Amino acid sequence: MRILRRALIVGTSAAMLAKLAGCASVEHEPLPITVEDTDSAPPPSTVDPTLDAGAEASFDAGPYVPPPPPVLQCSVSPCTASLSSGGGPVTCALLVDGRVQCWGSEESYIGWLGRGAPVRGAARPAPVVGLEHVTQLSVGAAGTSCARTKDGSIWCWGSNRNGELGLPTSVTSSPTPQKVPDLPPAEMVAVDLAGACAIVTEDGSVWCWGWDRYAVPPRAGKRPTRLEGARGRARSIGVRYGKDFSTAPDTSILVLLESGDVDSMGTLPGRASSYEESFLRPLEVTGVRSVDRLSYVTARDVYGWSTMNPVPTIIPGLDGRRVVAVRARATLVQGGQHLAQPAAALYDDGTLYLWGTNTGGQLGISQGKLYRSESAWPMTGLERPVISVAVTDNAFCASLDDGSVRCWGRNDHGQLGHGFVDFDEHASPELVQ
């Protein structure tokens, strides 16, 4: 049964994370994203730009006819194939040569930037050490990032407070990538607040690991455990895995099947919790083309939800037939307010649509002129088609077809990646250097 109610997706505004002190640049190798034009064609990439932070792949429902893949590719080489951020102060870029570079602030999450040693902040991109041949990337919301390499291995780095690295919690963190143990070769990974899930290549099953107080399934624990009850092979997963910032658990896992049906587990969206069950069960929606942590896309519409409004509702102003990716910042709880978190939808022609709160100019206009938008509207000022988009802490970043990456919004944690920190709003896109 499809939900046809048109309404505003609402959430709660996030408390601002601690301010990053100082404005000095850091000395690291810059991200090679600004390049000269070349007559040579870029090398073929094994990276799917739609498989990043929440990792959605686009597939139609039965009879199974997949929609056309994104037609936009980089016009130069080297190039940033995809961006990922879970809504926190760290963003990572996956280059077409399989390397990963990150920037932002680790805050109290030691090792989140993957520099090989703890760093408080790094407002300019630098490589994740010891990581290569990456084909897909996922950055969580609170301290952990994971990557899939071409041999199907999953590597994670950063916080292991809740077992997000697949390791015993006696290992509190790692500033270098660690291979997730006891996990068969996988085709994608998605990480969020306090855990992660992956799709196993051999049979399309979903395996998860991480926080086990309200674990999914309840007996999963820290090591990867297969979710039971799926009705078919998984094509994509959307993971909201962990705790909200009040008192209730808010883990949800969406599993998009090849048929376009969705299996789910956890609190959201729009039904009672299944924490006491150790298996997936059907969600009453069909014809889904893609899923993310807080959204899914059908042939006509984009649906979104939040912790405070768990019923999926249609986002006004979007055409689901043209959407190839949706990114939304994970919802936090503050003061009982119900505000839409910033989110973005990428169209097949490279147009970017934004909606939600505008506390840092992240909707492309000053907060003084617009505090929030209930409907999606096109972002202007990028000048080139967008290949990939990431939602960071009160900012957006987009990779363009000319090889560049541009960010806008808040920069109090170095989110804009141009080498310094400030506390101004930046409503116009600025070049990551």
Summary of the structure (lengths in Angstrom):
residues: 433
radius of gyration: 19.3
end to end distance: 47.6
largest distance: 58.7
contacts: 1704
relative contact order: 0.17
helix: 0%
strand: 36%
